[in-house]
Structures are given as structure tokens and as C-alpha cells.
Amino acid sequence: MSAPTLLARAFLQRFAERFAATNCGRVAGGLAFTTLLAMVPLATMMLLFLRNVPAFAPLGEALREFLTAHLLPETAATLIARYTEDFTTNAGRLTAFGLGMLMITAVMLLATIEDVFNAIWNARRSRSWIQRITLYWFMLTAGPLMTGGGIAAARGLARKASAFAGNAAWSEHLLAVFVPFALLWFFFSFLYFAVPNHPVRARIATGAGLVVAIAFALIQRGFTTFITSMTSYTIIYGAIAAVPIFLLWLYTLWLLILSGAIAAAAFQEASAEVPSLPPFAGRQAMAAVAMLETIWAAHHHGRGVANLGNAAHLPPHHAEPILERMRALGWIDRTQDNLWVPGIAPHALTPGQVFTVFAVDAAAWKAHAPTAATAAMGEIIDRGLAPLHRPFSQWVSPSASLKEGEPST
């Protein structure tokens, strides 16, 4: 079987596994409801702020047009725009407590998104709240300003290009199509690259962002056609028909975004796949020894989970639980950059201790032996493992050993 075929097969297998494990449909539904309750009013408040500040007024208008023209289906955009105007008119009555609750709900939504992305990428540790708030603040403030500024700058560039080309309409049309698509591509790529607390290759995040941006444009057109043909929505819901339409669109959008994240994680794992050790008793012990040796050889520079998995001939999702167990025992530690560093020197740890944790605990075997035969076997196992109770410094190469007295973290 060719390498591309093997890669495609591994990708599809991992995509299906992660999609089912994440419970993608239910999660997308929850995110759709939270987005409707929090992000829509908050986005309207941002538009109101930008509109009332003269310096930001052009950015606010450009951002409003971008949201209604490129993030919503045509039918829903008209209805939602009307309700947004009504909300904006009454936004001045919003108290500081109400605004604070909106901000808290928005932060909770972003935290939920990060937790979902971490689950998709099998990230076992979340960011600190200081790191989270910094990321969320950037997304809630700089994101809209950059989007509005990019569109406003594109408009100015289009006008200059038209004047230079003799009022050619094609230049304005080209920029009107390309700039929103480029912004969506950047937004999805940034989401896949920055949100998970897990190393994501830039080219994979960019590729996933491109595929999702194209799929988004196609689904938007299809959704508009679907809603236009489904006149029963308007007949049944009447004046509030925009709510189920918008909620259905948000669900579709989140399903697409989460599918893109799952595809990025599955492709990165499939493309980095190494020849995996076959399952056998003691596999974890052997992998733990190999990863410890690699970590000691790197000293305090640290190694990522993919690098350590390669050293142990294990995929990252099999290597990480072993690393977490050793971290809990104090043998290794993890930095803020998700790199693994020594937590103990080789002279202070023995292979026998590793075997006791990951393979066979001879002392427990002897203590709990139910018969004379199993007790005798426990004695033999204990004697057989005795040579492994010499420190690792006598087993690993000198370059992998930390000097006595050298700090281990």
C-alpha cells in the first residue's frame, strides 16, 4: 500500500475516533446556544462602541457590513440586522452589572471553546487563567479592530486601484471577494493554531483554516438556498423566525469549526505517525526508559511529546500518559512551553523503580501471593530484577547523565 494511501487511511481512522470521542454534535449545539446568548449581544455592544467613537466609526461600519454580509446567510442576515438595530437602540439602558454579566458569559464561552479544542488535541493541561484572559482579551478587542481595519484599508485600496485603472469595477469586486475570504482564512487558522494548549504545526493550522474557509463559503450559499425554500419557518414562527434560523446557522457553523479542528489534529497525528511498538507486557516500562534517557540527554533544553514518542516508538497519544505518570512521581517535569525536562538526576533513579511502576511490582507480588507457587515465583522475580536496582547513571551514556549536585529542574 502506498504512503499517501496509508496516510489517508490513518487520517480517516483518527478523524472518526476523535469526532466520536468529542461528541461533536452535542458540543456544537451547546456552543450555538451560548453564542446566541453571549457573543451576539457582546458583538452588538462592540459595534455600538465603535460607532460612537468618531475615530473608530469607519472601522465599526466596515465590521458591521462584514458580519452581516459574510458571516450570515442572506436571509438570516436581513432579519438579524433588524433585531441588532433594535438591540443597539436599547443598549444604552444596559447597566454595568448587565454588561459585566455579558463579559463573564463571553469569557466562559471562550473558555469552553479552549477546553473543547484541548480535548480534541488530547492536551492534558489547560493554560493558567492569566494566559487565558490575555488570549481572550486579544480576541475580544484586537480581533474586531483588526477585522474592521483590514476591511476599511481594503476599501481605500480598491478606490485607489479604481482611480488608477480608470474606474475599473473589477478591482473593487476582486477585493470585495478576496479580502473577506482572506480574513475568514486567517480567523480559522488563528483559531486552530493559538487556542489549543498543544503544539500545532503552522502549515497544518493554515491548511485546515483554508479548507474550512472554502467549506464555509459553500455552506453559506447552500444554507441560504435551504432557508429560502423552507417557508414553513416563517409561517410557524412568524416575527421571531430569525431566532431558529440563526440558531440553526450557529449550530452548522460550530459543527464546521469543530470538524476543522478535529481534521487538523487527526492529520498532524497521522502524518507524524512512527512505527509503533506492538502491544506486549512491559511495553510501557521500555518506553518510559527510552523517554527518560532522551530527556536526560537533552538536559534542561526539554523535549516535546512528539520527539519523545519517536524515541520510544510510540505515537504521542500513547506516550503522553506515560509521561504524565512519571511527572506525578517527580521523575520529570513539564515547562510552560509543554516541553519535558528532568525532574530527577540519573544517579537518583533506578530501572528497577521504573519496572515496579510500569511492569511488575515484585514486592507487591510477594506480599499478595495467594499460593506457595506464586510466592516462590515472586522470590525469583525479585532476584531477577535485583541487577536493575543500580542507578540509571550506570546504564545511560555519560552525555545523558546529569552531574551530581546539578539541579534537576
C-alpha positions as CSV (number, residue, x, y, z in Angstrom):
1,M,0.0,0.0,0.0
2,S,1.4,3.4,-1.0
3,A,2.4,6.1,1.6
4,P,-0.4,8.5,0.6
5,T,-3.0,5.7,0.9
6,L,-1.6,4.8,4.3
7,L,-1.7,8.5,5.4
8,A,-5.3,8.9,4.2
9,R,-6.4,5.7,5.9
10,A,-4.7,6.7,9.2
11,F,-6.2,10.2,8.9
12,L,-9.8,9.0,8.3
13,Q,-9.5,6.5,11.2
14,R,-8.3,9.1,13.6
15,F,-10.8,11.7,12.4
16,A,-13.7,9.2,13.1
17,E,-12.3,8.3,16.5
18,R,-11.9,11.9,17.6
19,F,-15.2,13.0,16.2
20,A,-17.0,10.3,18.2
21,A,-14.9,10.9,21.4
22,T,-15.5,14.6,21.3
23,N,-19.3,14.1,20.9
24,C,-19.1,16.8,18.3
25,G,-22.8,17.2,17.5
26,R,-23.8,17.8,21.2
27,V,-20.9,20.2,21.8
28,A,-21.7,22.2,18.7
29,G,-25.3,22.6,20.0
30,G,-24.1,23.8,23.3
31,L,-21.8,26.3,21.8
32,A,-24.5,27.6,19.4
33,F,-26.8,28.4,22.4
34,T,-24.1,30.1,24.3
35,T,-23.0,32.1,21.3
36,L,-26.6,33.3,20.8
37,L,-26.9,34.3,24.4
38,A,-23.5,35.9,24.9
39,M,-21.5,36.7,21.8
40,V,-24.3,38.3,19.7
41,P,-25.2,40.9,22.3
42,L,-21.5,41.5,23.0
43,A,-20.7,41.9,19.3
44,T,-23.5,44.5,19.2
45,M,-22.1,46.4,22.1
46,M,-18.7,46.5,20.3
47,L,-20.4,47.8,17.2
48,L,-22.2,50.4,19.3
49,F,-18.9,51.5,20.9
50,L,-17.1,51.7,17.6
51,R,-20.0,53.7,16.1
52,N,-20.0,56.3,18.9
53,V,-16.2,56.9,18.8
54,P,-15.5,59.1,15.8
55,A,-12.0,57.7,15.2
56,F,-13.4,54.1,15.1
57,A,-16.6,54.8,13.2
58,P,-15.3,53.7,9.8
59,L,-14.0,50.5,11.3
60,G,-17.3,49.8,13.1
61,E,-19.3,50.3,9.8
62,A,-16.9,48.0,7.9
63,L,-17.1,45.4,10.7
64,R,-20.9,45.5,10.7
65,E,-21.1,45.0,6.9
66,F,-18.6,42.1,7.1
67,L,-20.6,40.3,9.8
68,T,-23.9,40.7,8.1
69,A,-22.6,40.0,4.5
70,H,-20.0,37.3,5.1
71,L,-20.8,35.5,8.4
72,L,-24.6,35.1,8.0
73,P,-26.7,33.6,5.2
74,E,-28.5,36.3,3.2
75,T,-32.0,35.5,4.6
76,A,-30.9,35.4,8.2
77,A,-28.7,38.5,7.8
78,T,-31.6,40.7,6.9
79,L,-33.6,39.6,9.9
80,I,-30.8,39.6,12.3
81,A,-29.7,43.1,11.2
82,R,-33.1,44.4,12.1
83,Y,-33.0,42.8,15.6
84,T,-29.5,44.0,16.0
85,E,-30.6,47.6,15.3
86,D,-33.3,47.2,18.0
87,F,-30.8,45.9,20.5
88,T,-28.4,48.7,19.7
89,T,-31.2,51.3,20.3
90,N,-31.9,49.9,23.7
91,A,-28.2,49.1,24.6
92,G,-27.9,52.5,26.4
93,R,-30.2,51.1,29.1
94,L,-27.8,48.2,29.9
95,T,-26.4,48.6,33.4
96,A,-22.8,48.0,34.4
97,F,-24.0,44.7,36.1
98,G,-25.6,43.6,32.8
99,L,-22.5,44.4,30.8
100,G,-20.4,42.6,33.3
101,M,-22.5,39.5,33.1
102,L,-22.2,39.7,29.3
103,M,-18.5,39.8,29.5
104,I,-18.4,36.9,32.0
105,T,-20.6,34.8,29.7
106,A,-18.4,35.6,26.8
107,V,-15.3,34.6,28.7
108,M,-17.0,31.4,29.8
109,L,-17.8,30.7,26.1
110,L,-14.2,31.2,25.1
111,A,-13.0,29.0,28.0
112,T,-15.4,26.3,26.8
113,I,-14.1,26.6,23.3
114,E,-10.5,26.2,24.6
115,D,-11.5,23.2,26.7
116,V,-13.1,21.5,23.6
117,F,-10.0,22.2,21.5
118,N,-7.8,20.8,24.2
119,A,-9.9,17.7,24.4
120,I,-9.7,17.4,20.6
121,W,-5.9,17.7,20.7
122,N,-5.6,15.4,23.8
123,A,-3.9,18.3,25.7
124,R,-3.8,17.2,29.3
125,R,-3.2,20.6,30.9
126,S,-5.0,23.9,30.4
127,R,-3.4,27.3,30.3
128,S,-3.2,29.4,33.5
129,W,-6.1,31.9,33.9
130,I,-3.6,34.8,33.3
131,Q,-2.7,33.3,29.9
132,R,-6.4,32.6,29.2
133,I,-7.5,36.2,30.0
134,T,-4.7,37.6,27.9
135,L,-5.7,35.5,24.9
136,Y,-9.4,36.2,25.3
137,W,-8.8,39.9,25.7
138,F,-6.9,39.9,22.5
139,M,-9.6,38.0,20.7
140,L,-12.4,40.3,22.0
141,T,-10.7,43.6,21.4
142,A,-7.9,43.4,18.9
143,G,-9.8,40.9,16.7
144,P,-12.7,43.2,15.8
145,L,-10.4,46.2,15.4
146,M,-8.1,44.3,13.1
147,T,-11.0,42.9,11.1
148,G,-12.6,46.4,10.7
149,G,-9.3,48.0,9.9
150,G,-8.5,45.4,7.3
151,I,-11.8,45.9,5.5
152,A,-11.5,49.7,5.7
153,A,-8.0,49.5,4.3
154,A,-9.1,47.2,1.5
155,R,-11.8,49.7,0.6
156,G,-9.4,52.5,0.4
157,L,-7.0,50.4,-1.7
158,A,-9.9,49.4,-4.0
159,R,-10.8,53.1,-4.6
160,K,-7.2,54.0,-5.4
161,A,-6.9,51.0,-7.7
162,S,-10.2,52.0,-9.5
163,A,-8.9,55.6,-9.9
164,F,-5.6,54.4,-11.2
165,A,-7.2,51.9,-13.6
166,G,-9.7,54.3,-15.0
167,N,-12.6,53.4,-12.6
168,A,-12.4,49.7,-13.3
169,A,-15.1,47.9,-11.4
170,W,-13.3,44.6,-11.5
171,S,-10.6,45.7,-9.0
172,E,-13.3,46.6,-6.4
173,H,-15.1,43.4,-7.0
174,L,-11.9,41.4,-6.7
175,L,-11.0,43.0,-3.4
176,A,-14.6,42.7,-2.1
177,V,-14.4,38.9,-2.6
178,F,-10.8,38.2,-1.7
179,V,-10.4,40.3,1.5
180,P,-13.4,38.8,3.4
181,F,-12.3,35.3,2.4
182,A,-8.7,36.1,3.5
183,L,-10.0,37.4,6.8
184,L,-12.0,34.2,7.4
185,W,-9.0,32.1,6.4
186,F,-6.8,34.0,8.9
187,F,-9.5,33.7,11.6
188,F,-9.9,30.0,11.3
189,S,-6.1,29.4,11.0
190,F,-5.5,31.5,14.1
191,L,-8.2,29.6,16.0
192,Y,-6.6,26.2,15.2
193,F,-3.1,27.4,15.9
194,A,-3.5,29.6,19.0
195,V,-6.4,28.2,21.0
196,P,-5.3,24.6,21.8
197,N,-2.7,24.3,24.6
198,H,-0.8,21.9,22.4
199,P,1.9,22.4,19.7
200,V,0.2,22.8,16.4
201,R,2.2,23.0,13.2
202,A,1.6,26.3,11.4
203,R,1.1,24.7,8.0
204,I,-1.5,22.3,9.3
205,A,-3.4,25.0,11.0
206,T,-3.2,27.1,7.9
207,G,-4.3,24.2,5.7
208,A,-7.2,23.4,7.9
209,G,-8.2,27.1,8.0
210,L,-8.2,27.3,4.2
211,V,-10.4,24.2,3.9
212,V,-12.8,25.4,6.5
213,A,-13.0,28.9,4.9
214,I,-13.8,27.3,1.5
215,A,-16.4,25.0,3.1
216,F,-17.8,27.9,5.0
217,A,-18.4,29.9,1.7
218,L,-20.1,26.9,0.1
219,I,-22.2,26.1,3.1
220,Q,-23.3,29.7,3.4
221,R,-24.7,29.6,-0.1
222,G,-26.3,26.3,0.4
223,F,-27.9,27.4,3.7
224,T,-29.3,30.5,2.1
225,T,-30.9,28.3,-0.6
226,F,-32.3,25.9,2.0
227,I,-33.8,28.7,4.2
228,T,-35.3,30.4,1.2
229,S,-37.1,27.2,0.2
230,M,-38.2,26.4,3.8
231,T,-41.1,29.0,4.0
232,S,-42.6,26.9,6.8
233,Y,-40.2,28.6,9.3
234,T,-41.8,32.0,8.6
235,I,-45.3,30.6,8.7
236,I,-44.8,28.7,12.0
237,Y,-42.6,31.2,13.9
238,G,-43.8,34.5,12.3
239,A,-42.0,37.5,13.5
240,I,-39.5,35.5,15.6
241,A,-38.5,33.3,12.6
242,A,-35.0,34.8,12.8
243,V,-34.2,33.0,16.1
244,P,-34.4,29.4,14.9
245,I,-32.9,30.3,11.6
246,F,-29.9,32.0,13.3
247,L,-29.6,29.2,15.9
248,L,-29.6,26.6,13.1
249,W,-26.9,28.6,11.3
250,L,-24.8,28.8,14.5
251,Y,-25.0,25.1,15.0
252,T,-23.9,24.5,11.4
253,L,-21.0,26.9,11.8
254,W,-19.8,25.3,15.1
255,L,-20.1,21.9,13.6
256,L,-17.9,23.0,10.7
257,I,-15.3,24.7,13.0
258,L,-15.0,21.7,15.3
259,S,-14.7,19.4,12.3
260,G,-11.9,21.5,11.1
261,A,-10.1,21.3,14.5
262,I,-10.6,17.5,14.6
263,A,-9.3,17.2,11.0
264,A,-6.2,19.3,11.9
265,A,-5.4,17.2,15.0
266,A,-6.0,13.9,13.1
267,F,-3.8,14.9,10.2
268,Q,-1.0,16.1,12.4
269,E,-1.1,12.8,14.3
270,A,-1.4,10.7,11.2
271,S,1.5,12.5,9.4
272,A,3.8,12.2,12.4
273,E,3.0,8.5,13.0
274,V,6.0,6.4,13.7
275,P,6.4,2.6,13.6
276,S,4.6,1.8,16.9
277,L,5.7,-0.9,19.3
278,P,3.3,-3.9,19.2
279,P,1.4,-4.4,22.4
280,F,3.3,-6.6,24.9
281,A,3.7,-6.9,28.6
282,G,6.4,-4.4,29.6
283,R,5.9,-2.1,26.7
284,Q,5.2,0.9,28.9
285,A,8.3,0.2,31.0
286,M,10.6,0.0,27.9
287,A,9.0,3.3,26.5
288,A,9.5,5.0,29.9
289,V,13.2,4.1,30.0
290,A,13.7,5.3,26.4
291,M,11.9,8.6,27.1
292,L,13.8,9.2,30.3
293,E,17.1,8.6,28.5
294,T,16.1,11.1,25.8
295,I,15.0,13.7,28.4
296,W,18.3,13.4,30.3
297,A,20.3,13.7,27.1
298,A,18.5,17.0,26.3
299,H,19.3,18.2,29.9
300,H,17.3,21.4,30.5
301,H,16.5,22.2,26.9
302,G,13.4,20.0,27.1
303,R,11.8,17.7,24.5
304,G,8.2,17.7,23.2
305,V,5.9,14.8,23.4
306,A,6.2,14.0,19.7
307,N,10.0,13.8,19.9
308,L,9.8,11.6,23.0
309,G,7.2,9.4,21.3
310,N,9.6,9.0,18.4
311,A,12.4,7.9,20.7
312,A,10.1,5.3,22.3
313,H,8.4,4.3,19.0
314,L,5.0,5.3,20.3
315,P,2.5,7.8,18.9
316,P,2.1,10.9,21.1
317,H,-1.3,9.9,22.5
318,H,0.3,6.7,23.8
319,A,3.4,8.4,25.1
320,E,1.7,11.2,27.0
321,P,0.0,9.1,29.7
322,I,3.4,7.5,30.5
323,L,5.0,11.0,30.7
324,E,2.2,12.2,33.0
325,R,2.6,9.2,35.3
326,M,6.4,9.9,35.6
327,R,5.7,13.6,36.2
328,A,3.3,12.7,39.1
329,L,6.2,10.6,40.5
330,G,8.6,13.6,40.3
331,W,10.9,11.9,37.8
332,I,10.3,14.6,35.1
333,D,8.6,17.9,34.8
334,R,6.8,19.9,32.2
335,T,7.5,23.6,31.3
336,Q,5.1,26.3,30.4
337,D,6.0,25.6,26.7
338,N,4.9,22.0,27.1
339,L,8.5,20.6,27.0
340,W,9.5,17.8,29.2
341,V,12.6,18.3,31.4
342,P,14.4,16.2,34.0
343,G,12.9,16.2,37.5
344,I,15.5,13.8,39.0
345,A,19.1,13.0,38.2
346,P,20.0,9.6,36.7
347,H,22.0,8.7,39.9
348,A,18.9,9.1,42.0
349,L,16.6,6.7,40.0
350,T,17.0,3.0,39.0
351,P,15.4,1.0,36.2
352,G,14.0,-1.3,38.9
353,Q,11.8,1.6,40.1
354,V,10.6,2.1,36.5
355,F,9.8,-1.6,36.3
356,T,7.9,-1.6,39.6
357,V,5.6,1.2,38.3
358,F,5.2,0.1,34.6
359,A,5.8,-3.6,34.5
360,V,5.8,-5.8,37.6
361,D,5.9,-4.9,41.3
362,A,7.9,-7.8,42.8
363,A,7.3,-6.7,46.4
364,A,3.5,-6.5,45.9
365,W,3.6,-9.9,44.1
366,K,5.3,-11.5,47.1
367,A,3.1,-9.7,49.6
368,H,-0.2,-10.7,48.0
369,A,0.8,-14.2,46.6
370,P,-2.3,-16.4,47.1
371,T,-0.4,-19.7,46.9
372,A,3.0,-21.1,47.7
373,A,3.9,-21.4,44.0
374,T,3.1,-17.7,43.3
375,A,5.1,-16.7,46.4
376,A,8.1,-18.7,45.1
377,M,7.7,-17.1,41.7
378,G,7.7,-13.7,43.4
379,E,11.1,-14.5,45.0
380,I,12.5,-15.4,41.6
381,I,11.2,-12.2,40.1
382,D,12.7,-10.2,42.9
383,R,16.1,-11.8,42.5
384,G,15.9,-11.5,38.7
385,L,15.2,-7.7,39.0
386,A,18.0,-7.1,41.5
387,P,20.6,-6.1,38.9
388,L,18.2,-3.3,37.7
389,H,18.3,-1.6,41.1
390,R,21.6,0.0,40.1
391,P,21.1,3.7,39.3
392,F,20.5,4.9,35.7
393,S,23.8,6.7,35.7
394,Q,25.4,3.2,35.3
395,W,23.2,2.4,32.3
396,V,22.8,5.5,30.2
397,S,25.6,7.2,28.2
398,P,27.7,9.8,30.0
399,S,26.2,12.6,27.8
400,A,22.8,11.7,29.1
401,S,23.8,11.9,32.8
402,L,23.4,15.0,35.0
403,K,26.3,15.7,37.2
404,E,25.7,15.1,40.9
405,G,24.7,18.3,42.6
406,E,23.3,19.7,39.4
407,P,19.8,21.0,39.8
408,S,17.3,18.7,38.1
409,T,14.7,21.4,37.1
